[in-house]
Structure formats: structure tokens, C-alpha cells
Amino acid sequence: MSGQSITDRITAAQHSVTGSAVSKTVCKATTHEVMGPKKKHLDCRQLFEI
């Protein structure tokens, strides 16, 4: 899968139909998926705790 949820795809389709270029760009830049912190951020945090 492409990493987009059903909600993301529906929102993108709505903006495509209405022709809103700004909303379409913002929609592509955001998703509704919940992601955990990246490993590089966890490693950096551990470095500062020392």
C-alpha cells in the first residue's frame, strides 16, 4: 500500500473534484496515520539523557 489511509484518499479525491490546488497540496503533505517516533530521534534523545 502507498501509506495513505482510506480517509486520506477520499479527502484527496474531494479536493481533486473541486479543483482546490492549495487544499490538494496540503492534503498531500499530511496524512491521518499515527506514526511512532523515528529511530534517529530516539537515539538523539538518549544522547542528551546521559
N, CA, C and O atoms as a Tripos MOL2 file, in Angstrom:
@<TRIPOS>MOLECULE
protein
  200   199    50     0     0
PROTEIN
NO_CHARGES

@<TRIPOS>ATOM
      1 N           0.8400   -1.1860    0.0000 N.3       1 MET1
      2 CA          0.0000    0.0000    0.0000 C.3       1 MET1
      3 C           0.8800    1.2420    0.0000 C.2       1 MET1
      4 O           2.0580    1.1700    0.3480 O.2       1 MET1
      5 N           0.3340    2.3390   -0.3740 N.am      2 SER2
      6 CA          1.1230    3.5570   -0.5690 C.3       2 SER2
      7 C           1.3230    4.3680    0.7080 C.2       2 SER2
      8 O           1.9490    5.4270    0.6560 O.2       2 SER2
      9 N           0.8250    3.9190    1.8280 N.am      3 GLY3
     10 CA          0.9850    4.6780    3.0680 C.3       3 GLY3
     11 C          -0.1270    5.6690    3.3170 C.2       3 GLY3
     12 O          -0.0320    6.4910    4.2290 O.2       3 GLY3
     13 N          -1.1800    5.6060    2.5210 N.am      4 GLN4
     14 CA         -2.3170    6.5020    2.7080 C.3       4 GLN4
     15 C          -3.5040    5.7000    3.2220 C.2       4 GLN4
     16 O          -3.7500    4.5780    2.7800 O.2       4 GLN4
     17 N          -4.2240    6.2820    4.1470 N.am      5 SER5
     18 CA         -5.4290    5.6310    4.6430 C.3       5 SER5
     19 C          -6.5870    5.9210    3.6970 C.2       5 SER5
     20 O          -6.4710    6.7460    2.7910 O.2       5 SER5
     21 N          -7.6910    5.2440    3.9150 N.am      6 ILE6
     22 CA         -8.8960    5.4690    3.1080 C.3       6 ILE6
     23 C          -9.3370    6.9290    3.2440 C.2       6 ILE6
     24 O          -9.7400    7.5580    2.2650 O.2       6 ILE6
     25 N          -9.2580    7.4540    4.4610 N.am      7 THR7
     26 CA         -9.6500    8.8470    4.7010 C.3       7 THR7
     27 C          -8.7960    9.8010    3.8700 C.2       7 THR7
     28 O          -9.3130   10.7570    3.2920 O.2       7 THR7
     29 N          -7.4860    9.5430    3.8100 N.am      8 ASP8
     30 CA         -6.5900   10.3830    3.0170 C.3       8 ASP8
     31 C          -6.9760   10.3550    1.5430 C.2       8 ASP8
     32 O          -6.9810   11.3900    0.8770 O.2       8 ASP8
     33 N          -7.2990    9.1730    1.0360 N.am      9 ARG9
     34 CA         -7.6530    9.0420   -0.3800 C.3       9 ARG9
     35 C          -8.9650    9.7530   -0.6940 C.2       9 ARG9
     36 O          -9.0930   10.3910   -1.7390 O.2       9 ARG9
     37 N          -9.9350    9.6440    0.2030 N.am     10 ILE10
     38 CA        -11.2260   10.3160   -0.0090 C.3      10 ILE10
     39 C         -11.0420   11.8310    0.0120 C.2      10 ILE10
     40 O         -11.6000   12.5380   -0.8260 O.2      10 ILE10
     41 N         -10.2630   12.3260    0.9660 N.am     11 THR11
     42 CA        -10.0120   13.7670    1.0490 C.3      11 THR11
     43 C          -9.3150   14.2690   -0.2130 C.2      11 THR11
     44 O          -9.6690   15.3260   -0.7350 O.2      11 THR11
     45 N          -8.3300   13.5240   -0.7070 N.am     12 ALA12
     46 CA         -7.6250   13.9180   -1.9310 C.3      12 ALA12
     47 C          -8.5780   13.9390   -3.1190 C.2      12 ALA12
     48 O          -8.5040   14.8330   -3.9620 O.2      12 ALA12
     49 N          -9.4720   12.9590   -3.1870 N.am     13 ALA13
     50 CA        -10.4410   12.9100   -4.2860 C.3      13 ALA13
     51 C         -11.3950   14.1020   -4.2230 C.2      13 ALA13
     52 O         -11.7320   14.6760   -5.2590 O.2      13 ALA13
     53 N         -11.8300   14.4760   -3.0340 N.am     14 GLN14
     54 CA        -12.7330   15.6220   -2.8890 C.3      14 GLN14
     55 C         -12.0670   16.9050   -3.3800 C.2      14 GLN14
     56 O         -12.6980   17.7080   -4.0680 O.2      14 GLN14
     57 N         -10.8000   17.1000   -3.0320 N.am     15 HIS15
     58 CA        -10.0940   18.3050   -3.4580 C.3      15 HIS15
     59 C          -9.8140   18.2830   -4.9570 C.2      15 HIS15
     60 O          -9.7780   19.3360   -5.5940 O.2      15 HIS15
     61 N          -9.6160   17.0990   -5.5260 N.am     16 SER16
     62 CA         -9.3990   16.9950   -6.9720 C.3      16 SER16
     63 C         -10.6570   17.3760   -7.7300 C.2      16 SER16
     64 O         -10.5850   18.0380   -8.7660 O.2      16 SER16
     65 N         -11.8160   16.9610   -7.2180 N.am     17 VAL17
     66 CA        -13.0860   17.2600   -7.8790 C.3      17 VAL17
     67 C         -13.3910   18.7520   -7.8120 C.2      17 VAL17
     68 O         -13.8490   19.3360   -8.7940 O.2      17 VAL17
     69 N         -13.1400   19.3720   -6.6590 N.am     18 THR18
     70 CA        -13.4460   20.7990   -6.5080 C.3      18 THR18
     71 C         -12.3880   21.6840   -7.1520 C.2      18 THR18
     72 O         -12.6320   22.8690   -7.3830 O.2      18 THR18
     73 N         -11.2130   21.1260   -7.4470 N.am     19 GLY19
     74 CA        -10.1660   21.8940   -8.1190 C.3      19 GLY19
     75 C          -9.3790   22.8030   -7.2040 C.2      19 GLY19
     76 O          -8.7330   23.7380   -7.6790 O.2      19 GLY19
     77 N          -9.4130   22.5610   -5.9190 N.am     20 SER20
     78 CA         -8.6870   23.4020   -4.9710 C.3      20 SER20
     79 C          -7.2150   22.9780   -4.9330 C.2      20 SER20
     80 O          -6.8730   21.9740   -4.3080 O.2      20 SER20
     81 N          -6.3560   23.7340   -5.5960 N.am     21 ALA21
     82 CA         -4.9340   23.3820   -5.6910 C.3      21 ALA21
     83 C          -4.2310   23.4850   -4.3420 C.2      21 ALA21
     84 O          -3.4090   22.6320   -4.0070 O.2      21 ALA21
     85 N          -4.5450   24.5200   -3.5650 N.am     22 VAL22
     86 CA         -3.8950   24.6980   -2.2650 C.3      22 VAL22
     87 C          -4.3000   23.5740   -1.3220 C.2      22 VAL22
     88 O          -3.4470   22.9880   -0.6550 O.2      22 VAL22
     89 N          -5.5790   23.2710   -1.2600 N.am     23 SER23
     90 CA         -6.0460   22.1990   -0.3820 C.3      23 SER23
     91 C          -5.4700   20.8580   -0.8030 C.2      23 SER23
     92 O          -5.1470   20.0240    0.0430 O.2      23 SER23
     93 N          -5.3420   20.6470   -2.1050 N.am     24 LYS24
     94 CA         -4.7850   19.3970   -2.6030 C.3      24 LYS24
     95 C          -3.3260   19.2580   -2.1760 C.2      24 LYS24
     96 O          -2.8930   18.1680   -1.8010 O.2      24 LYS24
     97 N          -2.5710   20.3450   -2.2290 N.am     25 THR25
     98 CA         -1.1670   20.3220   -1.8300 C.3      25 THR25
     99 C          -1.0340   20.0360   -0.3410 C.2      25 THR25
    100 O          -0.1910   19.2340    0.0630 O.2      25 THR25
    101 N          -1.8510   20.6780    0.4730 N.am     26 VAL26
    102 CA         -1.8220   20.4500    1.9200 C.3      26 VAL26
    103 C          -2.2330   19.0210    2.2300 C.2      26 VAL26
    104 O          -1.6540   18.3830    3.1090 O.2      26 VAL26
    105 N          -3.2230   18.5200    1.5210 N.am     27 CYS27
    106 CA         -3.6940   17.1520    1.7290 C.3      27 CYS27
    107 C          -2.5870   16.1510    1.4210 C.2      27 CYS27
    108 O          -2.4390   15.1590    2.1340 O.2      27 CYS27
    109 N          -1.8070   16.3980    0.3700 N.am     28 LYS28
    110 CA         -0.7130   15.5010    0.0250 C.3      28 LYS28
    111 C           0.3910   15.5480    1.0720 C.2      28 LYS28
    112 O           1.0940   14.5570    1.2710 O.2      28 LYS28
    113 N           0.5530   16.6770    1.7380 N.am     29 ALA29
    114 CA          1.6290   16.8390    2.7140 C.3      29 ALA29
    115 C           1.2720   16.2650    4.0810 C.2      29 ALA29
    116 O           2.1480   16.0960    4.9280 O.2      29 ALA29
    117 N           0.0050   15.9660    4.3010 N.am     30 THR30
    118 CA         -0.4150   15.4480    5.5990 C.3      30 THR30
    119 C          -1.1520   14.1280    5.4300 C.2      30 THR30
    120 O          -1.7540   13.8670    4.3890 O.2      30 THR30
    121 N          -1.0970   13.3060    6.4580 N.am     31 THR31
    122 CA         -1.8620   12.0590    6.4710 C.3      31 THR31
    123 C          -2.5190   11.9150    7.8280 C.2      31 THR31
    124 O          -2.1810   12.6240    8.7760 O.2      31 THR31
    125 N          -3.4440   11.0070    7.9110 N.am     32 HIS32
    126 CA         -4.1380   10.7460    9.1680 C.3      32 HIS32
    127 C          -3.5420    9.5540    9.9100 C.2      32 HIS32
    128 O          -4.0850    9.1220   10.9270 O.2      32 HIS32
    129 N          -2.4330    9.0200    9.4100 N.am     33 GLU33
    130 CA         -1.8310    7.8560   10.0410 C.3      33 GLU33
    131 C          -1.0840    8.2590   11.3060 C.2      33 GLU33
    132 O          -0.4860    9.3320   11.3780 O.2      33 GLU33
    133 N          -1.1290    7.3880   12.2890 N.am     34 VAL34
    134 CA         -0.4060    7.6160   13.5360 C.3      34 VAL34
    135 C           0.9240    6.8840   13.4290 C.2      34 VAL34
    136 O           0.9640    5.6740   13.2060 O.2      34 VAL34
    137 N           2.0020    7.6240   13.5880 N.am     35 MET35
    138 CA          3.3320    7.0340   13.4790 C.3      35 MET35
    139 C           4.0940    7.2740   14.7710 C.2      35 MET35
    140 O           3.9340    8.3050   15.4240 O.2      35 MET35
    141 N           4.9130    6.3190   15.1210 N.am     36 GLY36
    142 CA          5.7630    6.4690   16.2850 C.3      36 GLY36
    143 C           6.9690    7.3270   15.9570 C.2      36 GLY36
    144 O           7.1840    7.6730   14.7950 O.2      36 GLY36
    145 N           7.7620    7.6770   16.9670 N.am     37 PRO37
    146 CA          8.9530    8.4880   16.7140 C.3      37 PRO37
    147 C           9.9830    7.7110   15.8870 C.2      37 PRO37
    148 O          10.0610    6.4860   15.9730 O.2      37 PRO37
    149 N          10.7550    8.4200   15.1040 N.am     38 LYS38
    150 CA         11.7790    7.7850   14.2830 C.3      38 LYS38
    151 C          12.9680    7.4000   15.1490 C.2      38 LYS38
    152 O          13.2330    8.0150   16.1820 O.2      38 LYS38
    153 N          13.6830    6.3630   14.7020 N.am     39 LYS39
    154 CA         14.8210    5.8600   15.4490 C.3      39 LYS39
    155 C          15.8760    6.9430   15.6750 C.2      39 LYS39
    156 O          16.4600    7.0150   16.7560 O.2      39 LYS39
    157 N          16.1260    7.7830   14.6730 N.am     40 LYS40
    158 CA         17.1510    8.8220   14.8340 C.3      40 LYS40
    159 C          16.7760    9.8130   15.9290 C.2      40 LYS40
    160 O          17.6540   10.3680   16.5890 O.2      40 LYS40
    161 N          15.4760   10.0400   16.1280 N.am     41 HIS41
    162 CA         15.0470   10.9410   17.1940 C.3      41 HIS41
    163 C          15.1940   10.2770   18.5600 C.2      41 HIS41
    164 O          15.5490   10.9310   19.5410 O.2      41 HIS41
    165 N          14.9190    8.9820   18.6170 N.am     42 LEU42
    166 CA         15.0970    8.2670   19.8790 C.3      42 LEU42
    167 C          16.5710    8.2180   20.2660 C.2      42 LEU42
    168 O          16.9160    8.3930   21.4340 O.2      42 LEU42
    169 N          17.4460    7.9780   19.2780 N.am     43 ASP43
    170 CA         18.8830    7.9400   19.5470 C.3      43 ASP43
    171 C          19.3780    9.2880   20.0510 C.2      43 ASP43
    172 O          20.2030    9.3440   20.9630 O.2      43 ASP43
    173 N          18.8880   10.3620   19.4720 N.am     44 CYS44
    174 CA         19.2920   11.7080   19.8810 C.3      44 CYS44
    175 C          18.8360   11.9860   21.3160 C.2      44 CYS44
    176 O          19.5660   12.5930   22.1000 O.2      44 CYS44
    177 N          17.6410   11.5440   21.6450 N.am     45 ARG45
    178 CA         17.1100   11.7690   22.9890 C.3      45 ARG45
    179 C          17.9490   11.0340   24.0280 C.2      45 ARG45
    180 O          18.2160   11.5720   25.1030 O.2      45 ARG45
    181 N          18.3670    9.8070   23.7170 N.am     46 GLN46
    182 CA         19.1930    9.0390   24.6420 C.3      46 GLN46
    183 C          20.5450    9.7100   24.8400 C.2      46 GLN46
    184 O          21.1160    9.6440   25.9280 O.2      46 GLN46
    185 N          21.0540   10.3460   23.8140 N.am     47 LEU47
    186 CA         22.3340   11.0290   23.9020 C.3      47 LEU47
    187 C          22.2720   12.1760   24.9050 C.2      47 LEU47
    188 O          23.2250   12.4020   25.6500 O.2      47 LEU47
    189 N          21.1560   12.9000   24.9260 N.am     48 PHE48
    190 CA         21.0190   14.0400   25.8310 C.3      48 PHE48
    191 C          20.7110   13.6260   27.2680 C.2      48 PHE48
    192 O          20.9130   14.4160   28.1900 O.2      48 PHE48
    193 N          20.2280   12.4020   27.4740 N.am     49 GLU49
    194 CA         19.9170   11.9440   28.8330 C.3      49 GLU49
    195 C          21.1710   11.5700   29.6060 C.2      49 GLU49
    196 O          21.1460   11.4950   30.8350 O.2      49 GLU49
    197 N          22.2530   11.3390   28.9060 N.am     50 ILE50
    198 CA         23.4990   10.9080   29.5650 C.3      50 ILE50
    199 C          24.1390   12.0570   30.3030 C.2      50 ILE50
    200 O          25.1920   11.8860   30.9170 O.2      50 ILE50
@<TRIPOS>BOND
     1     1     2 1
     2     2     3 1
     3     3     4 2
     4     3     5 am
     5     5     6 1
     6     6     7 1
     7     7     8 2
     8     7     9 am
     9     9    10 1
    10    10    11 1
    11    11    12 2
    12    11    13 am
    13    13    14 1
    14    14    15 1
    15    15    16 2
    16    15    17 am
    17    17    18 1
    18    18    19 1
    19    19    20 2
    20    19    21 am
    21    21    22 1
    22    22    23 1
    23    23    24 2
    24    23    25 am
    25    25    26 1
    26    26    27 1
    27    27    28 2
    28    27    29 am
    29    29    30 1
    30    30    31 1
    31    31    32 2
    32    31    33 am
    33    33    34 1
    34    34    35 1
    35    35    36 2
    36    35    37 am
    37    37    38 1
    38    38    39 1
    39    39    40 2
    40    39    41 am
    41    41    42 1
    42    42    43 1
    43    43    44 2
    44    43    45 am
    45    45    46 1
    46    46    47 1
    47    47    48 2
    48    47    49 am
    49    49    50 1
    50    50    51 1
    51    51    52 2
    52    51    53 am
    53    53    54 1
    54    54    55 1
    55    55    56 2
    56    55    57 am
    57    57    58 1
    58    58    59 1
    59    59    60 2
    60    59    61 am
    61    61    62 1
    62    62    63 1
    63    63    64 2
    64    63    65 am
    65    65    66 1
    66    66    67 1
    67    67    68 2
    68    67    69 am
    69    69    70 1
    70    70    71 1
    71    71    72 2
    72    71    73 am
    73    73    74 1
    74    74    75 1
    75    75    76 2
    76    75    77 am
    77    77    78 1
    78    78    79 1
    79    79    80 2
    80    79    81 am
    81    81    82 1
    82    82    83 1
    83    83    84 2
    84    83    85 am
    85    85    86 1
    86    86    87 1
    87    87    88 2
    88    87    89 am
    89    89    90 1
    90    90    91 1
    91    91    92 2
    92    91    93 am
    93    93    94 1
    94    94    95 1
    95    95    96 2
    96    95    97 am
    97    97    98 1
    98    98    99 1
    99    99   100 2
   100    99   101 am
   101   101   102 1
   102   102   103 1
   103   103   104 2
   104   103   105 am
   105   105   106 1
   106   106   107 1
   107   107   108 2
   108   107   109 am
   109   109   110 1
   110   110   111 1
   111   111   112 2
   112   111   113 am
   113   113   114 1
   114   114   115 1
   115   115   116 2
   116   115   117 am
   117   117   118 1
   118   118   119 1
   119   119   120 2
   120   119   121 am
   121   121   122 1
   122   122   123 1
   123   123   124 2
   124   123   125 am
   125   125   126 1
   126   126   127 1
   127   127   128 2
   128   127   129 am
   129   129   130 1
   130   130   131 1
   131   131   132 2
   132   131   133 am
   133   133   134 1
   134   134   135 1
   135   135   136 2
   136   135   137 am
   137   137   138 1
   138   138   139 1
   139   139   140 2
   140   139   141 am
   141   141   142 1
   142   142   143 1
   143   143   144 2
   144   143   145 am
   145   145   146 1
   146   146   147 1
   147   147   148 2
   148   147   149 am
   149   149   150 1
   150   150   151 1
   151   151   152 2
   152   151   153 am
   153   153   154 1
   154   154   155 1
   155   155   156 2
   156   155   157 am
   157   157   158 1
   158   158   159 1
   159   159   160 2
   160   159   161 am
   161   161   162 1
   162   162   163 1
   163   163   164 2
   164   163   165 am
   165   165   166 1
   166   166   167 1
   167   167   168 2
   168   167   169 am
   169   169   170 1
   170   170   171 1
   171   171   172 2
   172   171   173 am
   173   173   174 1
   174   174   175 1
   175   175   176 2
   176   175   177 am
   177   177   178 1
   178   178   179 1
   179   179   180 2
   180   179   181 am
   181   181   182 1
   182   182   183 1
   183   183   184 2
   184   183   185 am
   185   185   186 1
   186   186   187 1
   187   187   188 2
   188   187   189 am
   189   189   190 1
   190   190   191 1
   191   191   192 2
   192   191   193 am
   193   193   194 1
   194   194   195 1
   195   195   196 2
   196   195   197 am
   197   197   198 1
   198   198   199 1
   199   199   200 2
@<TRIPOS>SUBSTRUCTURE
     1 MET1         2 RESIDUE 1 A MET
     2 SER2         6 RESIDUE 1 A SER
     3 GLY3        10 RESIDUE 1 A GLY
     4 GLN4        14 RESIDUE 1 A GLN
     5 SER5        18 RESIDUE 1 A SER
     6 ILE6        22 RESIDUE 1 A ILE
     7 THR7        26 RESIDUE 1 A THR
     8 ASP8        30 RESIDUE 1 A ASP
     9 ARG9        34 RESIDUE 1 A ARG
    10 ILE10       38 RESIDUE 1 A ILE
    11 THR11       42 RESIDUE 1 A THR
    12 ALA12       46 RESIDUE 1 A ALA
    13 ALA13       50 RESIDUE 1 A ALA
    14 GLN14       54 RESIDUE 1 A GLN
    15 HIS15       58 RESIDUE 1 A HIS
    16 SER16       62 RESIDUE 1 A SER
    17 VAL17       66 RESIDUE 1 A VAL
    18 THR18       70 RESIDUE 1 A THR
    19 GLY19       74 RESIDUE 1 A GLY
    20 SER20       78 RESIDUE 1 A SER
    21 ALA21       82 RESIDUE 1 A ALA
    22 VAL22       86 RESIDUE 1 A VAL
    23 SER23       90 RESIDUE 1 A SER
    24 LYS24       94 RESIDUE 1 A LYS
    25 THR25       98 RESIDUE 1 A THR
    26 VAL26      102 RESIDUE 1 A VAL
    27 CYS27      106 RESIDUE 1 A CYS
    28 LYS28      110 RESIDUE 1 A LYS
    29 ALA29      114 RESIDUE 1 A ALA
    30 THR30      118 RESIDUE 1 A THR
    31 THR31      122 RESIDUE 1 A THR
    32 HIS32      126 RESIDUE 1 A HIS
    33 GLU33      130 RESIDUE 1 A GLU
    34 VAL34      134 RESIDUE 1 A VAL
    35 MET35      138 RESIDUE 1 A MET
    36 GLY36      142 RESIDUE 1 A GLY
    37 PRO37      146 RESIDUE 1 A PRO
    38 LYS38      150 RESIDUE 1 A LYS
    39 LYS39      154 RESIDUE 1 A LYS
    40 LYS40      158 RESIDUE 1 A LYS
    41 HIS41      162 RESIDUE 1 A HIS
    42 LEU42      166 RESIDUE 1 A LEU
    43 ASP43      170 RESIDUE 1 A ASP
    44 CYS44      174 RESIDUE 1 A CYS
    45 ARG45      178 RESIDUE 1 A ARG
    46 GLN46      182 RESIDUE 1 A GLN
    47 LEU47      186 RESIDUE 1 A LEU
    48 PHE48      190 RESIDUE 1 A PHE
    49 GLU49      194 RESIDUE 1 A GLU
    50 ILE50      198 RESIDUE 1 A ILE
